[in-house]
Amino acid sequence: MNEEATLQPGDGDASVRGRRGFGRVYRRKWSRFWWIQYFAKGEIFRESSGSEHRRDAVRLLRKRYAELGAGQVVATVAERTTFSDLIGFIRDDYRVNQRRSLERVEYSLKHLGALFGLDKAVDITSDRIARYIAERQEAGASLATIVQEVACLRRMFTLAIRAGKVAHKPHIPTIRPSLPRSGFFEPAEYEALMREVPKYLRPLVEFLYLTGWRLGETCPLKWSRVDFTAGVVRLEPGSTKNSEGREFPFSALPALESLLRRQREVTTALERELGQVIPHVFHNRGRPLRDFRKAWRAACRRTHLVGRIPHDFRRTAVRNLERAAVPRSVAMKLTGHKTESVYRRYAIVADADLREGVAKLATFHGNIEPAHRFTPLAADRTDAVQTHLGITPAQVLRKEGV
């Protein structure tokens, strides 16, 4: 049976005591948390306090009574809000704000819905969230994936509270993400990879290596953004991750200019062959490049670079800019880093750079002329004194007060 308890004289303040028919706190058989029940507009509403302590449920009941007394009906709809409603909140938020990561959110919602799909919002408690995280870990999901899914759930509750559809947010644990990746390509590794990737991918790989642009910005790049007259390739505002525009003057980088002109010639010849316009700079016989993970992984496996990802070219480009002593403010404009803190995280120093730095330090120390010659210690001078003066070491030590 349910464990029930109505408000007692010592449970609330004077405004609550003596209010007949106001509500009650109770515990359900299947839940270890205390629940509250109250009445509003002729209806009965029930809500979990999210706590194992009765006093917390009493406080929540008093709070709901105060809200109803002030004309706030936020809590009266909390019992009816479902997980499907939470999904609607976050989808609308991403569409209204034109967020580019809606596809990633949909992936998170698919896994969240497998456990919470039929639940009401009040039934998504902290213990169930912890169990969800444990199940995802047992299923082999990466830590970064779980972090994104938990962040998605946290955002859903935040939007629901803002809309007045949920009274409170359950405790959602913060998962410490893994350390940021530190992979990059040495010149020899890059050349080996270029020999193994399919021919249609080589222009894209070379562009990523030279510019350090994001894959999501490079694959959709169109010829209308390549200005051969000015020698500049542009990204318009809103087409980048931080929504800021960007320019890369390729005319100052012969390798990049040669790449774009070759790709333009190949694309023009293919347009004549197929009888259609190809708007994208990087393509596979006219088809835009989207998912080439299988070909990429196969090339990495053949070159013993298993685990590398295209985003490693971004770190490589940042390191090359640092090696070339390009001012950091200019480098950030070229790569599209908005904050210096993120840029510094990408400016990884290779082992070879560390060894080169220590070698320079050794050269520096080797070129320093001693300012003076050190005088040997008394104990070290005794043999020489005895040889030239014919006195004993003990006499030398006594004379020097040792």
C-alpha positions, 0 to 999 in steps of 0.5 A: 500500500502507498504510504500517505501523509497529509500536512500536519500542523508542524509541516507548514506555515500559518498560511498552510495549516488548517487549509482543508483539502489542500493536498497531501504527500505520499510515497508510491510502492514503485518509487522511493521518492515522496510525491505530492498531490494537490488540487487546482481548477477542479483537477487533481495533480500529482508530482514527484518531489525527487527526494527520499525525505518527506520534509522535501515533499512538504516544502514542494507542496507549500511552494505549489500552494504559494504559486497557485495563490499568486495565480501561477499555474505553471505546476498544474501542467507538470503531470501531463508533460511527456517525454514527447513534449520535451522532444518537441521543445528542443526540436523547435529551439534548434529550428528557430535558432537555426542551429547546425547540429540538429542532426546530431541532436536527433541521433541523441534523441533516438537513444534517449527515446529507447528508455524514456520514450513512453514516460512523463517528464516527472517520471524521469528521475535522477536514478533512472538517468544514472541507469541510462548512462550505465546502460549506454556505457555497457553498450559500448557507447563512447564517452563523448557520445554519452556526454552529448546525449546527457547534455541534450536531456539537460537542455530539454528540461531547461526549455520545458521549465522556461515554457512552464511545462515542468516544475523542476529539473531532476539532478542530471550528473555532469560527466567529465569528458575525455581529454581532447584529441591530440592527433596530427599528420607529419609530412611523411604520414600525409604523403602516405595517406594521399597515395592510399585514399581514392582519387576523388578524395585527394583534392579534399584531403589536400585542401584540409591539410593546407587550410585547416578548415573544418570538414563540415565547411569544406565538403559543401564548398561551391565554386561560387565561393572561389574567386580566381580573379582575387585569388580568395576562397570565401565562406559566407556568414552563417555557413561556418560553425561560429556563423562568421564569414572567412577568407583564405587568400590562396593566391599567396599559397602556390600549392593551394592555388594549383590544387584549386585550378586543377580541380576546376579543370577536372570539374569543367571537363566532367561538366562537358561529359555529363552535360550538367553543372557541378556546383561543388568544388569537391565531388565524386563525378558530380555527386557532393561528398558526404559519407566517405568513412569507409574509404577513409578508414581503409586508407588509414588502415593500409598506412598504419594510421588507424584512429586518425580522423579528418579533423586531425588536419585542423590541428596539423594546419594550426601547428604548421602556422605556429611553426611558420611564426604566423601571428596568432591573430592572423592564424585564427582568422585563417582557420576560423578559431573564435577564441584563443583558448580553443586555438591554443588547444589545437596548437599541439607541439610535436615530439620533434619540435620538443627535441629541436627546442632542446637542441637549440637550448644546448647550442645556446649553453655551449656558446656561453663563455664562462664569466670566471673560473671556479676555484677548487675546493680546499680538499681538492687543492691539498695534493697540489700544495703538498707537491709544490710546497712539501707540506701535509694536507692536514696542515693545509686544512688547519690553515684554511680553518677546515 
